[in-house]
Every structure is written in structure tokens, then in C-alpha cells.
Amino acid sequence: MACAFGLIACGTEWEMAASSSCPADEPSTCPSSVPSYAADVAPLIQHYCGSCHSATGVASDQPLSTYADLKTRALNVKTQVYQCRMPMAPVEPPTLEERVTLLAWFVCGAPNN
């Protein structure tokens, strides 16, 4: 397998290349400015998860198209994002800022705000 700088695709799952590591960036407490589901989280979920976790995607049995879908799977999604296991290739991984936004929203209880 040919390895690229940073993240490499191994099968169908992103794994960290030796040159980088998965950041430990989950906030320990909910920030005073809680990320908004509608403005901050939903667009990220649509961008990074929408192609697979939709009615026509390969993970259609685990949809993330609505707030209710995401809330139902919140712990699993949070874990997958935190461990840099999602999104899968060929989708590029979220930026550090986007990861922090998603993880902070989960730490804040995943509010429908």
C-alpha cells in the first residue's frame, strides 16, 4: 500500500500515518459558547457524513440526516470522530477547528439549538 503524508486510507477506514497522530482535543467541559446544531454541527455532519450516512449511502442503516438520527447515535459518532476513525476514505478528515466544534457540541449534551 502506498502511504501519503498525514492520513492514509487502509481498506475503508482512515488510519493515522506514522507522521501524524490523532489529537486529544475533546474539551473536558462544555465551553461557554455552545456550538449550535443548526449553524455549526449539521453542516459538518452533512459535509463529512452525508454521502455514506444517508438513505442512499453505504451506511443507510445508520442515518445521520436529522438531529434525531444524530442524537440517537451521539455516543458512537463522538467516539468515532474523537478516535479519528470517521469519516472514512475517500472523505478528507475534518480540520482541527471542526473536530473541536463537533466534540464540544457532544460534551455539551448534543443540544438541538
Buried (B, 14 or more C-beta within 10 A) or exposed (E): EEEEEEBBBEEEEBBBBEEEEBEEBBEEEBEEEBBBBEEBBBEBBBBBBBBBBBEEBEBEEBBBBEBEBBBBBBEEBBEBBBEBBBBBBEBEBBEEEBBBBBBBBBBBEBBEB
